[in-house]
Amino acid sequence: MPVNLQAPNPADLFPVPGVKLGIAMAGVRKANRRDLTVITVSEGSQVAGVFTTNRFCAAPVQLCQKHLAANVGTRALVINTGNANAGTGEDGLVRAFSTCVALGRHLELAPEQVLPFSTGVIMEPLPHDRIAAGLPAALDDLKEGNWAVAAEAIMTTDTLPKAASKRITLGGKTVTITGISKGAGMIRPNMATMLGFLATDAALAPGLVQSLVTDAANRSFNRITIDGDTSTNDSFVIVATGQAGNTPITSFDSGDGAVLKAAVIDVAEKLAQAIVRDGEGATKFIAVQVDGGRTEDECRQVAYAIAHSPLVKTAFFASDPNLGRILAAVGYAGITDLDQTKIDLHLDDVSVAVDGGRNPAYREEDGARVMKQAEITVRVNLKRGGASSTVWTCDLSYEYVKINADYRS
C-alpha cells in the first residue's frame, strides 16, 4: 500500500492554457488499459528536459535529446507504457522515430517537433504499429483538463497515479503549474523507471526553461531513491506556454522569477515524493537529512549511502532499531577524511548517537517507537561545515522482491 498517498482529485489539477492531453488504449502490452498519451503544446511554447545518465539509455531518450537539440520548436509529446524500447538498438530508434512521424502527420508537424517517451519492459521491440493505430483516438480525446487521466495512463507498476498542481500570482497575473509523474521501481534518477511532465503558462525569456528544469530536477527527482537502480528511460520535461500574460521572467534570482522557481520546485518535489511513497512494496516513507557537511554534494553522498543500504532499508521494514547500520553507511559513503568522533545521529526526535558513539540516554524502546511510524526522518550531523541535503527513500520489503520477480509474467 502506498505510504500516505492518495489518487489525485481531478478537480484539484488546474488546466494549463496552451496544453492539451489525450489518452487512448493502444494495446501496447495489455488490452483494455490506457497506455497511450498525447500531449500537444501551443505554438511558441518553450520545452526543455533532463534525462537519464544511464549510458544504455533508451531509444526515445536518444530521440528526445536529438529533437530538442534541433531547436525546431516542440509541439507534441507521445508517451506509451508497457514497453520501454530500451536495449533495442537501431531498430528501436527506427520504431520510436516512426511514432514521431505518425503523430506529426496527424498534426501537420515535422517529426522533430514531436518528443517520444516510453516506459515498461526493456529489450522488447516497440509495437509502433499499435501506437500509430491508437493515435486518432488519443487526438479525439485532447482536452486541457485531462491531467488526472493522463497520470493514470503513464503508470506501470505504480499503484496510484501521481499529480500535483498549484496557482501563483506574478505581476497581477494568475500563473498555473501542473504536473504528473510515474515510477515505483528502478528508481534512482541521475539526470542530468521514472517519467515526469510539468507545464506552466508562465512567460519566460527565451532559453530560460532549460535552467528551470535542471534546477527543479536537482531539487526533486535527483533526491529520491527506491532501489538505487538508474532507469534507462528517466525523463523530466517542463513546458512553458507563456500564455499567462505576465511580464516575461528573465532571471530566477529574485522577484517574480524566484517565486516561479520556488513554485515549480514545490510541484516537482510533490511528484518526486509521490514516487517514493508508492515505491514497490513500500510501507514507510523515509527522509534522510544530512547536515554539517562541507558541501551539499558531500551531504547528498552520505544521504544516498544510507538510503541505498539494503541493511538499513530492511531494518526499517522490520521496525528494528538496528541503527548501527546507519552509522556504518555514513562511514563507507566515501568521505576519506571524515572524523567519526563528531557524528551525531537522530531518529526523528530521538538522539541515538552523539560524537560518534551511542547516546548514554538513548533507549531502544524509543528507537522502536519511531521505527514503527509510517513516516520517519533520519538526521545525521557531520559537524564539518554548514552544508545540508535531504534525500527521500522507502523501506525494502518482501513485496518488492515479489513484484520484480513477477513483473514480466
C-alpha positions in Angstrom: 0.0 0.0 0.0 1.3 3.5 -0.8 2.5 5.5 2.2 0.1 8.3 2.9 -0.6 8.8 -0.8 -4.0 9.2 -2.4 -5.1 9.4 -6.0 -5.3 13.0 -7.2 -8.7 14.6 -7.3 -9.2 15.8 -10.9 -10.8 19.0 -9.7 -7.5 19.9 -7.9 -5.5 19.7 -11.1 -5.7 23.1 -12.9 -5.6 23.1 -16.7 -2.6 24.9 -18.2 -3.6 27.2 -21.1 -1.8 26.0 -24.2 -1.5 22.4 -23.2 -4.0 19.6 -24.1 -3.8 15.9 -23.3 -5.4 12.9 -25.0 -5.5 9.3 -23.8 -6.2 6.1 -25.6 -6.0 2.3 -25.3 -3.5 1.1 -27.9 -2.8 -2.4 -26.6 0.9 -1.8 -26.3 1.4 -4.7 -23.9 -2.1 -5.5 -22.5 -5.5 -5.0 -23.9 -8.2 -2.7 -22.3 -5.9 -0.4 -20.5 -5.0 3.2 -21.1 -1.4 3.1 -22.3 -1.1 5.9 -24.9 -0.9 9.6 -24.1 -0.5 12.5 -26.5 0.3 16.0 -25.2 0.1 19.0 -27.5 1.5 22.4 -26.7 0.7 25.7 -28.4 3.0 27.3 -30.9 5.7 29.4 -29.3 5.9 27.3 -26.2 9.3 26.6 -24.7 10.1 22.9 -23.9 13.2 21.5 -22.2 14.1 18.3 -20.4 16.7 16.4 -18.4 17.2 12.7 -19.0 18.8 9.6 -17.5 22.6 9.4 -17.4 22.4 5.6 -17.8 24.7 5.0 -20.8 22.3 2.3 -22.0 19.7 4.9 -22.5 16.5 4.0 -24.4 15.8 4.9 -28.0 13.1 7.5 -27.1 15.6 9.3 -24.7 18.1 9.5 -27.5 15.5 10.9 -29.9 14.2 13.4 -27.4 17.7 14.8 -26.9 18.2 14.9 -30.6 14.9 16.6 -31.3 15.4 19.2 -28.5 18.9 19.9 -29.8 17.5 20.6 -33.3 15.6 23.6 -31.7 12.7 23.4 -34.2 10.0 24.1 -31.7 8.5 21.1 -29.8 4.7 21.0 -30.4 3.8 17.5 -29.2 4.7 14.6 -26.9 3.8 11.0 -27.3 4.0 8.6 -24.3 3.5 4.9 -24.2 3.6 2.4 -21.3 4.1 -1.3 -21.4 7.3 -1.2 -23.5 10.5 0.8 -22.7 12.0 0.5 -26.2 15.4 0.2 -24.4 18.1 -2.3 -25.4 16.6 -2.4 -28.9 19.5 -1.0 -30.9 19.0 0.7 -34.3 15.6 -0.9 -34.7 14.4 0.8 -31.6 15.4 4.2 -32.9 13.6 3.5 -36.2 10.4 2.4 -34.3 10.5 5.4 -32.0 11.0 7.8 -34.9 8.1 6.2 -36.7 5.8 7.2 -33.9 7.0 10.8 -34.2 6.3 10.6 -38.0 2.8 9.2 -37.4 1.8 11.8 -34.9 3.5 14.6 -37.0 1.3 13.6 -39.9 -1.9 13.9 -37.9 -0.8 17.3 -36.5 0.9 18.6 -39.6 4.3 18.8 -37.8 7.8 17.8 -38.6 8.8 14.6 -36.8 11.5 16.6 -35.0 8.7 18.7 -33.4 7.5 15.5 -31.5 9.1 14.1 -28.4 8.6 10.3 -27.8 8.6 8.7 -24.3 8.3 5.0 -23.4 8.3 3.1 -20.2 7.8 -0.6 -19.4 9.7 -3.8 -20.2 13.2 -3.5 -21.5 14.6 -5.3 -24.6 11.4 -6.0 -26.4 10.5 -4.4 -29.8 8.2 -1.4 -29.6 4.8 -2.2 -31.2 4.9 1.1 -33.1 2.1 0.0 -35.4 -0.3 -0.3 -32.4 0.8 3.1 -31.2 0.2 4.6 -34.6 -3.3 2.9 -34.8 -4.2 4.4 -31.4 -3.2 8.0 -32.2 -6.6 9.0 -33.7 -8.4 8.0 -30.5 -5.9 9.9 -28.4 -6.2 13.0 -30.6 -10.0 12.9 -30.4 -9.7 12.9 -26.6 -7.5 16.0 -26.4 -8.6 18.3 -23.5 -7.0 20.8 -21.2 -8.5 19.1 -18.2 -7.2 15.6 -18.8 -4.3 15.7 -16.4 -5.7 13.1 -13.9 -6.5 10.5 -16.7 -3.0 11.1 -18.2 -1.4 10.4 -14.8 -3.1 7.1 -14.7 -2.3 6.3 -18.3 1.5 6.6 -17.8 1.6 4.1 -14.9 3.4 0.8 -15.0 3.9 -0.9 -11.6 2.5 2.2 -9.8 -0.5 1.5 -7.6 -1.7 5.1 -7.8 -1.5 7.9 -10.3 0.7 10.9 -9.3 -0.1 14.5 -10.0 0.2 17.9 -8.4 -0.9 21.5 -9.2 -0.8 25.0 -7.9 -1.5 28.6 -8.8 0.5 31.7 -8.0 0.3 35.4 -8.9 3.1 37.1 -10.9 2.7 40.8 -11.6 -1.0 40.6 -11.0 -1.5 37.7 -13.4 -2.5 34.2 -12.4 0.1 31.5 -13.3 -0.7 27.8 -13.3 1.7 24.9 -12.7 0.5 21.3 -13.1 2.5 18.1 -13.4 2.3 14.3 -13.5 4.8 11.6 -12.8 5.2 7.9 -12.8 7.5 5.4 -11.1 7.6 2.9 -8.4 10.7 0.8 -9.0 14.1 1.0 -10.8 14.3 4.4 -9.2 17.4 6.4 -8.6 17.2 9.2 -11.2 20.6 10.5 -12.3 19.6 13.4 -14.5 21.2 15.4 -15.8 11.7 3.7 -14.4 10.6 7.4 -13.9 8.8 10.0 -16.1 7.8 13.5 -15.1 5.9 16.1 -17.2 5.2 19.6 -15.8 3.6 22.5 -17.6 3.1 26.2 -16.8 1.6 29.1 -18.6 4.2 31.5 -17.2 6.1 33.6 -19.7 9.9 33.1 -19.7 12.7 34.8 -21.6 14.0 32.6 -24.4 16.2 29.7 -23.3 15.4 30.1 -19.6 13.3 26.9 -19.3 16.4 24.6 -19.5 17.8 26.2 -16.4 14.4 25.8 -14.7 14.0 22.1 -15.5 17.6 21.4 -14.4 17.3 23.2 -11.1 13.8 21.6 -10.4 15.2 18.1 -11.2 18.2 18.6 -8.9 15.9 19.7 -6.0 13.3 16.9 -6.5 13.8 13.8 -8.8 17.5 13.8 -8.2 16.9 13.4 -4.5 14.9 10.2 -4.4 15.7 6.5 -4.4 13.7 3.4 -4.1 16.2 0.7 -5.1 19.3 2.5 -6.3 18.7 1.5 -10.0 19.0 4.2 -12.6 16.5 3.5 -15.3 17.2 3.5 -19.0 14.2 5.8 -19.6 14.2 8.5 -16.9 12.9 11.8 -18.3 11.6 15.0 -16.8 10.2 17.7 -19.1 8.9 21.2 -18.5 6.7 23.1 -20.9 6.2 26.8 -20.6 3.4 28.1 -22.9 3.8 31.8 -22.0 0.0 32.4 -22.1 -0.4 33.8 -18.5 0.3 37.3 -19.7 2.9 38.1 -17.1 6.0 40.1 -17.9 8.5 37.5 -19.1 10.8 36.2 -16.4 14.4 37.0 -17.2 16.1 35.6 -14.1 15.3 33.3 -11.2 17.5 35.1 -8.7 14.8 37.4 -7.3 11.3 38.8 -7.6 8.8 37.0 -9.8 11.5 34.7 -11.1 12.3 33.4 -7.6 8.6 33.0 -6.8 8.0 31.0 -10.0 11.1 28.8 -9.4 10.0 28.0 -5.9 6.5 27.1 -7.0 7.8 24.8 -9.8 10.2 23.1 -7.4 7.4 22.6 -4.9 5.3 20.8 -7.5 8.3 18.8 -8.7 9.0 17.7 -5.1 5.5 16.6 -4.6 5.7 14.5 -7.8 9.0 13.0 -6.7 8.0 12.2 -3.2 4.8 10.6 -4.5 7.0 8.1 -6.4 8.8 7.2 -3.2 5.5 6.9 -1.3 4.3 4.5 -4.0 7.6 2.6 -4.1 7.2 -1.1 -5.0 6.3 -2.8 -1.7 7.0 0.3 0.4 5.5 0.5 3.9 7.4 3.5 5.1 8.5 6.9 3.7 11.9 8.0 5.0 13.6 11.4 4.8 17.4 11.2 5.2 18.7 14.7 6.2 22.4 15.2 6.4 23.7 18.4 7.9 27.1 19.8 8.7 28.9 18.9 5.5 31.5 21.0 3.7 29.4 20.9 0.5 25.9 20.0 -0.5 27.2 17.2 -2.8 29.1 15.7 0.2 25.9 15.7 2.3 23.9 14.1 -0.6 26.6 11.5 -1.0 26.2 10.4 2.7 22.4 10.6 2.5 22.4 8.3 -0.6 24.7 5.8 1.2 22.1 5.5 3.9 19.1 5.5 1.6 20.6 2.8 -0.7 21.7 0.4 2.1 19.7 -2.9 1.9 20.5 -3.5 5.6 19.2 -0.1 6.6 16.1 -0.4 4.4 15.2 -3.9 5.6 15.7 -2.8 9.2 13.1 0.0 8.6 10.7 -2.6 7.1 11.0 -4.8 10.2 10.8 -1.7 12.6 14.1 -3.0 14.1 16.2 -0.1 15.6 19.4 -1.7 14.4 20.8 1.8 13.9 24.4 0.9 13.8 23.7 0.1 10.2 23.1 3.8 9.6 26.5 4.8 11.1 28.2 2.1 9.0 26.6 3.6 5.9 27.9 7.0 6.8 31.4 5.5 7.2 31.5 3.9 3.8 29.9 6.8 1.9 33.4 7.8 0.6 34.4 10.8 2.6 38.0 9.9 3.3 38.8 12.5 5.9 35.5 12.0 7.9 36.0 12.3 11.7 33.8 9.6 13.2 34.1 11.2 16.7 32.0 14.1 15.6 29.0 12.3 14.1 25.5 12.8 15.6 22.5 10.7 14.7 18.8 11.4 15.4 15.8 9.3 14.5 13.0 11.9 14.5 13.2 13.4 18.0 15.3 10.6 19.4 19.0 11.3 19.9 20.7 7.9 19.0 24.4 8.8 18.8 26.5 11.7 20.0 30.1 12.4 18.9 30.3 9.0 17.1 29.0 6.9 20.0 25.8 5.7 21.4 24.0 8.4 23.4 24.0 7.2 27.0 20.4 8.4 27.3 19.2 6.5 24.3 16.8 3.7 24.9 16.0 1.1 22.3 12.3 1.3 23.0 12.4 5.0 21.9 14.1 3.9 18.6 11.5 1.1 18.2 8.7 3.6 18.7 9.9 5.8 15.8 10.7 2.8 13.6 7.0 1.8 13.7 5.9 5.1 12.2 4.8 5.3 8.6 7.0 8.4 8.1 10.4 8.8 9.6 13.2 11.3 9.4 16.8 10.3 9.8 19.1 13.2 10.7 22.9 13.0 10.6 25.2 15.8 11.5 28.8 15.5 10.2 30.0 18.6 12.1 32.5 19.7 9.4 30.7 22.6 7.6 27.5 24.4 7.0 26.0 22.5 4.1 22.9 20.3 4.1 21.0 17.9 1.8 17.9 15.7 2.0 17.1 12.5 0.1 13.8 10.7 0.2 13.5 6.9 0.2 11.4 4.0 1.4 11.9 0.6 3.1 12.6 -2.6 1.3 10.0 -5.3 1.8 9.2 -8.9 0.8 6.7 -7.4 -1.6 9.4 -5.6 -3.6 11.1 -8.9 -4.4 7.7 -10.4 -5.4 6.7 -7.5 -7.7 10.0 -7.6 -9.5 10.2 -11.4 -9.7 6.7 -11.5 -11.3 7.0 -8.3 -13.4 7.1 -9.8 -16.8 4.6 -12.6 -16.1 
